Amino acid sequence: MRAGLHVKELIDRRAVLAAMAGAGALAATSARAAPLPDWITGHGQAATPPPVDYLADMYPVTHGRGSDPQHDGWLKTFSNVPGSLASSRGAYRTSDYYWGSNGSSMRLAGLEADNSNADMRAIVVHGAWYAEPSLIATQGKLGRSEGCFVFGEELLPQILYKLGPGRLLYADKLSVAPASPPPFELPPVADNIIRTGATQGSMPTKAD
C-alpha cells in the first residue's frame, strides 16, 4: 500500500513538473520558430534539424566543484546554497539564449526547492574547453564548473538548438548501478524430442 502511494506521488510530481515546463514551452513557441542567431549557428547558416530520436542522445556535461571537492570525477553531493559552487538537483525550465562572459549561453529557471536559487547563482548552460569530451580519453574525466551545466565548445551549438527555450531539464545522479542482465541459458528440451542428427539422419551442411 505504501509503495503504491509512493508511485502515485511520483507520477503526480512528474505531471506537475511537466505542466510547469509546458507553460514555459507555450510562451517560448515563437522564439523556437524564429531563426537562430548567428552566434548559435556559428556560421550564420541554418542549423541542421535534429534527428527524430535526438532525445536519446547522450552528451558529457560537467558538475560543480562543490559537488566533487576531490576532483575524482564523481559527484557526491548537491547544494542550492549560493557560494557552494555545487550542482543543484531537480527540474529546470530552459529560458532564453544570451551572450555572456562564457559566450553563447542559455538561462535556466529552477522549478524545485532544491534548485530555487538557480537564477541568483547564475546557473546556466554554456560551453568551455574543460568540458571537451576528449579530456575523458586523456584525463579520465571532465573539468568542473561552479554549478553550471557546461558542455564542450564544439557541442554547445547543437545542445542549445536541441534544448530550445521552454524545455524541461532534470539534474540527478545514479545512486545504484544498473542491474546486470541474467546469464543466458538455453531453454530446457522435452524428453520426447529428438534433436536433428542426434541418433538418426544427418545434420544440414548449411543454413537455409
N, C-alpha and C positions, 0 to 999 in steps of 0.2 A: 504493500500500500504506500509506504513512504517512498519507495523507488518510483512508483507511478506518479506521485505528486512531484518528485524531482524532475522527471522527464517533462511533465506538463509545464512546470515553471520555466524550464529551459526553452521549451517551444514558445511560450508566451513572451519570454525575454527576447528571443530572436525576432519574433514578429514585431515587437515594439521597435527594436533597433532598425529592422528593415523599413518600417514605416517612417522613422525619423530620417533615414538616409534617402528614402523615396521622396520626401518633401523637398530635400535639397536638390534631388535629381530633376524634379519638375521645374524648380526655379532656375536650374542651370541648362535647361534644354536648348535655349537659344545660343548659349555660349558654346555648347558642344557642336551645334550645327554650323557655327561660324568658322571661317578658315582659320587654321592655326597660325600664330605669329611666326615670323621668320626665325626668332631665336629658339623656337621649339623644333621646327623642321630642320634647322641648321643651314640649309642652302636656299631657303625661300621657295622650295618646291613643295607640291602637295605630298603629304605623307602617305605611304602605302597603307591601305586599310588593313586592320588586324585580321588574322585568320578567325574563323568561327569559333574555334576551340581555344582562343587565347587565354581564357580564364584558367586553363590547366597548366599554363606556362609557369616555370619556377625561376626566380632570379635571386642571387645572393644579395642580402641587404645587411647593413651594419646594425649593431646595437650600441647603447650608450656606455661610456666609460664607467659610469657609476654602477652599471649592471654587471660589469666584468672587471673589477679592480685589478685582478692578477693578469689580465690580458692573455688568457689562455684560449680564448675563442669561444668560451661557454658562458651564456647568460645565466646569472644566478638569481638576481632579484629585479623587481620592478619598483619604480617610485614615481610619484606625481608631485614631489616636493621641488619647488624652484631651487636651483643650485645643486641638485643631486647629480646632474649630468647622466641620469639613468633613463632607460627606456620605460615607457608607461604602457601598461596592459590595457586592452579594451578596444572598443569600437570607435572609429573616427569617421567623419564625413569629409571627403576631399572638397576643397574650396577652389579659389581662383589661382591662376598662374600669376607669377610676378618675377621680376628680375631683381635679385638681391646681391648680397656680398658673396654668395656662393653661386652666382649665375642663375640659370633657369631653375625655378623652384615652384612648389605648389603648397599653399597653406592648408592646414588641417584643423578641423574643429573636433575636440574631444566630446564624446556623447555620454560618457560614464563618469562616475565619481573617481575612478582610477586614473582618468586622463583629463579631468576637467580643467587643468592648468595648461593644456597644450598651447593655447594662444599666448598666455602670459610667459611661458617658457620658450616661445618661438619654435615649437616642434613642427617641422615641415618636411617635405620631400625635396631633396636636392641631390646633386652629384658631386663626387670628389675623387681624386686619384687614389685615395686609400681604400676605396670600395671596389676597385677594379677586380674582376674575377680572377685575373692572372695571379694575384697575390696569394690565392689559395694554393696554387701549384708551387710557388716559391717559398712562402712562409707558413703555409698550412692554415691561414686564417685571414680575415679582412682586418682593416684598422677599425678603430672605434669612433663613434660620433659623440655628441654631447646630448644625445637623446633623440636626434632626428633620424628619419628613415633615409639613409644615404646609399645611393646606387653608383655604379661605375659611370664615368662621364660619357662613355660611348653608348651605354644602355639607357641613359636618362631620357633622351627624346622619345624613345619607344615606351618607356614606363609612363611618362607624363601623358602621352597620347592614349595609351590603353586605360589609364585610370580615368582621366577626364574629371571635370567638376561634378559634385553631387553623388559620388560613388561611396560605397561602404568599404572601409579598410579596417581590418581587425588584427591586432597585435597580441600574440601569446607565444608560449613555448611548449614543446612536447615534454611532459613530465614523466611519461613512461614510454620506453622504446616500443615500436610496433611489434606485435607478436609474430614469431617466425611461423611460417606455414608448416603443417604437419608433414612428416616424411611420406613420400609417395609409396603406396603399397598396391600390388596387383589385387584385383578382386578375387575372392575365392571361386574355385571351379567345382561345379557339382560332380559327384562321384560317377554319374551315369553319362557324362560327356567325355568322349574320346577325342583328344587333340589330334589334329591333322598330322598324319605321318608318325604318330606315336607307336602304334602297333601294326598298322597296315597302310597301304598306299604310299605315295611319295610326296615329299614336300615340293611346293611350287618353286620354280627356278627364278622367277621374277614377280614383282608386284603387278597387279592389274593396271 
